[in-house]
Amino acid sequence: MENISEKRRHPRIKVEWPVIVYHGDDFIEGKTENIAFDGISIVCEEPLQLDEIISISIETPDQQSMVVSASVIWSDVYGFDDQNTTYGIGLCFVKISDEDRIRFLDLISHLLEE
C-alpha cells in the first residue's frame, strides 16, 4: 500500500494555531492540525462544502493574524465525540498577500529546521 504522504508536494507540519473561518455572515472557530507551504488542515465543529472558497484568519505564534482565501479540498467527520461534531477540513490557499506569504513561509522554514 502506498503512503499518501509520498504524493504530497510539500511536507506537513503539525501545529495547533487558532483559526476563524468566515462563513457567510457567521464565523466558525477552530484550530490548525497541520500546515504546508500551499495550505492547511483544520478541525472545527461545522462542515464546509467541497470547492467552497472561504476566508480564514490564522493566528500565528508571533501573535499576528493572517487572513487568506482558501478553497475547501476535503471535509470529513472526525468523530472525536459521540455526536460526530468535529470536522477535519483541508484547505488550499487561493489568495494570500505577498507580506503574509513571506511571513508564513518564514514560519514554516523555521519549524522545519527545529
C-alpha positions in Angstrom: 0.0 0.0 0.0 1.4 3.4 -1.0 1.8 6.0 1.7 -0.3 9.1 0.9 2.3 11.5 2.3 4.6 10.4 -0.5 2.2 12.0 -3.0 2.3 15.4 -1.3 4.5 18.1 -2.9 5.2 19.8 0.4 5.8 18.4 3.9 3.1 18.8 6.5 4.0 20.3 9.9 1.8 19.6 13.0 0.8 22.8 14.7 -2.2 23.9 16.7 -2.9 27.6 15.9 -6.3 29.2 16.4 -8.3 29.9 13.3 -11.5 31.7 12.5 -13.4 30.7 9.3 -15.7 33.4 7.9 -18.7 31.6 6.5 -21.3 34.0 5.1 -22.4 36.2 8.0 -21.2 33.7 10.6 -17.8 32.6 11.8 -16.6 29.3 12.9 -13.7 28.9 15.4 -11.3 26.1 15.1 -7.6 25.2 15.1 -5.0 24.1 12.6 -4.0 20.4 12.6 -1.1 20.9 10.2 0.3 23.4 7.7 2.2 23.3 4.5 3.5 25.8 2.0 0.3 25.7 0.0 -2.4 25.1 2.5 -3.6 24.0 5.9 -5.7 21.3 7.6 -8.1 22.5 10.3 -10.5 21.0 12.8 -13.8 22.7 13.7 -17.4 22.0 14.7 -19.1 22.9 11.4 -18.7 21.2 8.0 -17.8 23.1 4.8 -18.7 22.3 1.3 -16.1 21.0 -1.2 -14.7 23.6 -3.6 -16.2 26.4 -1.4 -14.0 29.5 -1.3 -13.8 30.8 2.3 -11.8 33.5 4.2 -9.9 32.3 7.2 -7.9 34.1 9.8 -4.9 32.2 11.1 -3.3 33.3 14.4 0.4 32.5 14.1 2.8 32.1 17.1 4.1 35.7 16.6 0.5 36.8 17.5 -0.2 38.3 14.2 -3.2 37.1 12.3 -3.2 36.4 8.6 -6.4 36.5 6.6 -6.3 34.3 3.5 -8.8 33.0 0.9 -8.8 29.2 0.6 -10.6 26.5 -1.3 -12.0 23.5 0.6 -10.4 20.4 -0.9 -11.7 17.9 1.5 -14.0 17.8 4.5 -14.7 14.8 6.8 -16.4 14.0 10.1 -13.7 13.1 12.5 -16.0 11.6 15.1 -13.9 12.6 18.2 -17.2 12.5 20.2 -20.5 10.6 20.2 -22.3 13.3 18.3 -19.8 13.4 15.4 -19.5 17.2 15.7 -15.8 17.6 14.9 -14.9 18.0 11.2 -11.5 17.9 9.6 -11.1 20.2 6.6 -8.3 20.5 4.1 -7.8 24.0 2.6 -5.7 25.1 -0.3 -4.7 28.8 -0.4 -6.1 30.7 -3.3 -5.3 34.2 -2.2 -2.7 35.5 0.3 -1.0 38.8 0.4 2.7 38.9 -0.5 3.6 40.1 3.0 1.6 37.2 4.7 3.0 34.7 2.2 6.6 35.6 3.1 5.8 35.6 6.8 4.1 32.2 6.5 7.0 30.7 4.5 9.4 32.0 7.1 7.4 30.4 9.9 7.3 27.1 8.1 11.0 27.2 7.3 11.8 27.9 10.9 9.6 25.0 12.0 11.2 22.6 9.6 14.6 23.5 11.0 13.6 22.5 14.5 
